[in-house]
Amino acid sequence: MAYRSKVALVYLLGFALDLLNMFSASIAYPDIARELQASVSELAWISNAYMLGLTLIIPLSVWLAAKVGERRLILGSLALFGLASSLVAGADSIEALIGWRLLQGLGGGLLIPVGQAIAFRHCPLPLRSRLTAWVLSVALLVPALSPAAGGWIVETLSWRWVFLLNLPLTLLTLLLAALWLQADGVPDGKQQRGPLLDLQLLKSPSLRLAMGVYLFVPGVFIGTSLIAVLYLHLLGFATTRIGALMLPWALGSAVAIVLGKRGFNRFGPRPLLIAGMLMQSLGIASLVLIDQSQVWLPIAAYALMGLGGSFCSSSAQTLAFLEVHPQRMNHASALWNINRQLSFCLGTAVLSALLGALGADSLRAFEHCFLVAAVLTSLPLIAVLRFNAAQVQALARPSTLKETTA
C-alpha cells in the first residue's frame, strides 16, 4: 500500500471517530435526560462541550505539530480521546458527563486538522478530488449508520455503551498510526517564529465562501438533527425508528456526492450551492408537517436534507482547498476545521437556546425552531450569487483532465 494511502486511511478513521461522537451520541439524549435529570440546554452541552474542546485545541495544531511532530501529536491525541471516552461512559451526573466530553474534544481535536494536512500534502493535485470523495463517503456512512446502531444499543444495553464502543475503533486507529506514520522529527525550520494560524489565507474568496456556506448549512443541520430527535421522541417515535431516518439522509447524500463531483468541474460551485441550500431549507421546513401516522414524509424530509446538505458540503470542501499551496495546507486545514466545529457548535447552541426559550414541551416551539433553521440555511445565498466562479472552474478543469488520463 502506498504511503499516501496509509496516511489517508489513518485520517479517515480519525474523521470517523469524530462523526461517530456527534451522531451516535444524540440518539441517546432522551435516555440520558431521564437517568441524569438533564434539561434541554444541558443536553445541548453534551454536544457543545465536545465541539468546544475540538475548537479550542485546533488553533494550536500547527504550533504543536512543529513542537512535537505530527506523528507523536496524533498518537497522543488518540490516547487521550480513548481515556476520555471511558470516563464519559462512566459519568454519574450530567455535569461530569459534560466535563468529560470537553476532555474528549480536546483529545480528538487534533486528529482531523493534522491528519487532513498530512493526507492532502501527500496527495497529488490530480488525485485530491478522489481523496475528497473518500472523505465525503465517510461523512455519509457514519452519520447514516451510527444513529440506527446507537438506537439499537440504547434499547438493548444502555446509553453508556454508545460511548464505550468508541474504544475498539480508537485502539485500531492508534495501532495503525503507530505502525504506518513515519517519524517526522522536529526540524529546525519548524521552529521559526510566526502566527499560530496564517490568517492571510482568509483573503482567498474561495476559502471565505466555503467557510460561510459550511457555517450555515451543515452547521444548521447538526442543530436541527438534535432538535428533531427530541421532537420525534415527543411525537411517540421509537428510538430505533428515529435513528433509521438517517438512512434516507445518507441516500440523498450519496446522490449529491456523485452528482456534485461531476457538476463542480462542469458548472462550478454556484448552481450546486444554490440548489443545496434550497433543498435543505425545504427538508427542514417540512418537519413541521410530520405526525406519528406518517411514513413517507419523514423519509422525504431527511432525504431532502441529505441531498441539499451534501451538495453544499461537497462543493464547499472542494472549493476551500483548491487555491491553497501545499506548504500552507496545515494552516488552511486548521482554519477550515475551526470553522467546521464552530458551525456545529453554533447551530446546536442557537436552536437549543431558542427551543428552551419557547418551551421544550410544546410542539409549536419545535415547529418555530424548524422554520428558523430553514431560514438560516438560506442566508449564504447572497454571497453565493455574488461569487465569481470563473477562476475556480479554470483550476478545477485541468485537474479533471489529468485525473481522467491518469
Number of C-alpha atoms within 10 A of each C-alpha: 5 7 14 16 14 17 22 22 20 26 25 25 23 25 21 21 22 22 19 23 23 22 24 26 22 26 30 26 21 18 17 23 15 10 13 14 12 18 15 18 18 17 21 24 24 23 26 26 23 27 29 22 22 28 23 17 18 27 20 16 25 24 19 18 21 20 16 13 18 25 21 20 19 27 20 15 20 26 16 16 25 22 16 24 25 19 20 23 19 16 16 12 14 21 15 14 21 22 20 25 28 25 24 28 28 24 25 29 32 31 28 26 26 25 26 25 23 22 24 22 18 15 20 14 19 18 15 20 20 14 19 17 17 15 21 19 16 17 23 24 18 22 22 24 19 24 29 23 16 28 26 20 20 22 14 10 11 16 24 20 17 27 22 16 16 18 18 11 15 20 14 13 22 21 14 16 22 16 10 14 19 13 11 13 14 14 10 8 8 14 11 8 8 9 10 14 20 15 11 9 18 14 9 13 16 25 24 17 19 26 24 19 27 27 24 24 31 25 24 30 26 22 25 23 19 23 24 21 20 21 23 21 17 16 14 13 17 15 22 18 15 21 26 21 20 27 22 21 25 25 19 23 31 21 15 24 24 13 13 26 19 12 17 23 19 13 14 23 28 20 15 23 29 19 16 27 30 19 24 31 27 19 26 27 20 20 22 19 11 16 14 13 10 10 10 9 16 22 18 18 24 26 25 26 30 31 26 29 32 31 33 30 26 27 26 23 20 23 25 20 20 16 17 18 11 18 10 14 21 25 26 26 26 27 21 22 22 22 19 20 24 21 26 25 25 19 26 26 19 17 24 25 15 18 23 16 11 16 14 20 13 12 15 14 17 27 21 17 24 25 17 19 24 26 17 18 27 19 15 20 16 10 13 19 13 9 13 14 17 11 11 18 17 12 13 21 15 14 17 19 12 12 15 9 7 8
